[in-house]
Amino acid sequence: MSRNLVKVTGALASVVLLLSGCAAGTHPGAAAKVGKTEISVTDVDETSRAVTTALGQPYSAGAALSVLVNSALVNQIAEQRSVTITDAEVADAMKLLPPEGTYDHFAKDPKANSFLRELAESVIGIIKLGGGTGVKDPKVQEAQQAGQGVVKDAAKNIKVDIAPRFGKWTDGALDGQVSGSLSTLSKETKAGQPTPPNQQQPQQDPNADPNADPNADPNQQPQG
């Protein structure tokens, strides 16, 4: 499977979900409540630390909670629609989602492995809700788009409460936070972002006067 397809499947967990009522009405000790599923603060904090270790770079509690909430939403919708997901399908997806070279780190840590499993289940759920067969479906992108539409409509009937510590849940994310998807983490982010082309230093003309003012107007006539 190509790396492009891996990126597509990994990005499914960041589907934008337009929700109707998202107030901070959680119980003490709860980070969020998604319909019938409660996510504890302890679970979020432990997940954040475990994924940070597995990736070798920071993975915030907000990013972890965003994935856990999205996963709970997708899983509930899949259950309502009798969508089945096998252990074999989940195992295949789990190997595709993390950045290259990090899967073994997730597999060795129970908390990180559990997080990756939840992410994989939600990825497969979205594809199947869109009529696809799984992450290896040759039309996975079309299934992804259709699944996003299904989840978007169904999620309007599922209440999401977020503890004030984590902010507000708006349009499928915490306070505008971009997805917690692992597919956004690459070798480039580990090594540091490269300088954008429009911010790179211009090449110097070998014939230019080394003492000339670099900010001077090239069309200006020299003073007599």
C-alpha positions in Angstrom: 0.0 0.0 0.0 1.4 3.4 -0.9 2.3 6.0 1.7 -0.3 8.3 0.1 -3.0 5.9 1.0 -1.6 5.6 4.5 -1.9 9.4 4.8 -5.5 9.2 3.6 -6.5 6.6 6.0 -4.7 8.3 8.9 -6.5 11.5 8.1 -9.9 9.9 8.4 -9.8 10.3 12.2 -9.8 14.0 11.8 -13.2 14.2 10.0 -15.1 17.4 10.8 -18.1 16.6 12.8 -20.8 19.3 13.1 -22.4 18.8 16.5 -25.4 20.4 18.1 -24.9 21.2 21.8 -21.5 20.8 23.3 -21.5 22.1 26.9 -19.2 21.5 29.7 -21.4 19.1 31.7 -19.0 16.3 32.6 -18.8 14.5 35.9 -15.8 15.2 38.2 -12.8 13.4 37.0 -14.1 13.2 33.4 -12.4 14.9 30.5 -15.4 14.3 28.2 -18.6 12.5 27.8 -19.6 11.4 24.3 -23.2 10.1 24.3 -22.9 7.0 26.6 -19.1 7.0 26.7 -17.1 8.8 29.4 -13.4 9.6 28.9 -11.5 10.3 32.2 -8.9 12.9 32.7 -6.5 10.2 33.9 -7.0 8.3 30.6 -6.3 11.4 28.6 -3.2 12.4 30.5 -1.8 8.9 30.5 -2.5 8.6 26.7 -0.8 11.8 26.0 2.4 10.7 27.9 2.4 7.2 26.3 1.9 8.6 22.7 4.6 11.2 23.3 7.0 8.5 24.3 6.1 6.3 21.3 6.5 9.1 18.8 9.6 10.6 20.4 8.0 14.1 20.3 5.3 15.9 22.2 1.7 14.8 21.8 -0.6 17.0 23.8 -3.5 16.0 26.0 -5.8 18.1 23.7 -4.7 16.1 20.7 -5.2 12.8 22.5 -8.7 13.9 23.7 -9.7 15.0 20.2 -8.9 11.6 18.8 -10.6 9.8 21.7 -13.8 11.9 21.3 -13.9 11.3 17.6 -13.3 7.6 18.0 -16.1 7.4 20.5 -18.5 9.2 18.1 -17.6 7.0 15.1 -17.8 3.8 17.2 -21.2 4.6 18.5 -22.5 5.5 15.0 -21.0 2.3 13.6 -22.7 0.3 16.4 -26.1 2.0 15.7 -25.8 0.9 12.0 -24.6 -2.6 12.8 -21.2 -2.1 11.2 -18.8 -4.9 12.2 -15.0 -4.5 12.5 -12.8 -7.6 12.9 -9.6 -7.9 14.9 -7.7 -8.7 11.7 -8.9 -5.5 10.1 -7.9 -3.5 13.1 -4.4 -5.1 13.2 -3.8 -4.2 9.6 -4.9 -0.6 10.1 -2.8 -0.2 13.2 0.4 -0.9 11.2 -0.5 1.8 8.7 -1.4 4.8 10.9 1.8 5.7 12.9 4.7 7.5 11.3 7.2 5.1 9.7 9.5 3.4 12.3 7.2 4.1 15.3 4.8 1.1 15.2 7.0 -1.1 17.5 7.0 1.7 20.1 3.2 1.8 20.1 3.0 -2.0 20.3 5.3 -2.3 23.3 3.3 0.2 25.5 -0.2 -0.9 26.5 -1.6 2.6 26.7 -0.1 3.7 23.4 -1.3 0.5 21.8 -4.8 0.9 23.1 -4.9 4.5 21.7 -3.7 3.2 18.3 -6.4 0.5 18.4 -9.1 3.1 19.0 -7.8 5.2 16.2 -7.7 2.3 13.8 -11.3 1.2 14.7 -12.6 4.7 14.0 -10.7 4.8 10.7 -12.2 1.5 9.6 -15.6 2.6 10.9 -15.7 5.7 8.7 -14.7 3.8 5.6 -17.4 1.1 6.2 -20.0 3.7 7.0 -19.2 5.1 3.5 -19.7 1.8 1.9 -16.1 0.7 1.7 -14.6 -2.6 2.9 -11.6 -1.3 4.9 -8.3 0.4 4.6 -7.3 -1.7 1.6 -10.4 -0.8 -0.4 -9.3 0.4 -3.8 -11.8 3.2 -3.6 -10.9 4.2 0.0 -11.1 7.9 -0.8 -14.6 7.8 -2.1 -15.7 5.7 0.9 -14.0 8.2 3.2 -15.9 11.1 1.8 -19.2 9.2 2.0 -18.4 8.1 5.5 -17.7 11.6 6.6 -21.1 12.6 5.4 -22.8 9.8 7.4 -20.9 10.6 10.5 -21.6 14.4 10.2 -25.3 13.8 10.0 -25.5 11.1 12.7 -23.3 13.1 15.2 -25.9 15.8 15.4 -27.9 13.5 17.6 -25.0 12.6 20.0 -24.2 15.0 22.8 -20.6 15.8 23.5 -19.6 17.4 26.8 -16.0 18.6 27.4 -14.5 19.5 30.7 -13.6 23.3 30.9 -9.9 22.4 31.4 -9.7 21.2 27.8 -11.8 24.0 26.1 -14.8 23.7 23.9 -15.7 21.1 21.2 -16.5 23.0 18.0 -16.8 21.6 14.5 -15.2 18.3 15.4 -12.1 19.7 17.3 -11.1 21.3 20.6 -11.0 25.1 20.2 -9.9 25.0 16.6 -7.1 22.5 17.3 -6.2 20.6 14.1 -6.6 16.8 14.2 -4.7 14.6 16.5 -4.1 12.3 13.6 -0.8 10.5 13.7 -0.5 10.9 9.9 0.5 14.6 10.4 3.6 13.6 12.2 6.5 12.9 9.8 10.3 12.8 9.6 10.2 16.5 8.8 8.4 17.4 12.0 10.9 15.3 14.0 13.9 17.0 12.5 12.3 20.4 12.5 10.2 22.1 9.9 12.2 23.2 6.8 12.2 26.8 5.9 9.4 27.6 3.5 10.5 28.5 -0.1 9.2 32.1 0.2 11.3 32.6 3.4 14.6 31.1 2.2 17.6 33.4 1.7 18.0 34.5 -1.9 21.1 33.4 -3.8 23.8 36.1 -4.0 24.9 37.3 -7.4 28.6 36.4 -7.8 29.2 39.6 -9.7 27.5 41.8 -7.2 29.4 44.4 -5.2 30.0 42.9 -1.7 29.9 46.4 -0.2 26.6 47.4 -1.8 23.5 48.0 0.3 21.3 44.9 -0.1 18.2 47.1 0.4 19.1 49.7 -2.3 16.9 50.2 -5.4 18.7 48.5 -8.3 17.4 51.1 -10.7 18.7 54.1 -8.7 21.5 56.0 -10.4 24.7 56.3 -8.4 25.5 59.7 -6.8 28.0 61.9 -8.7 
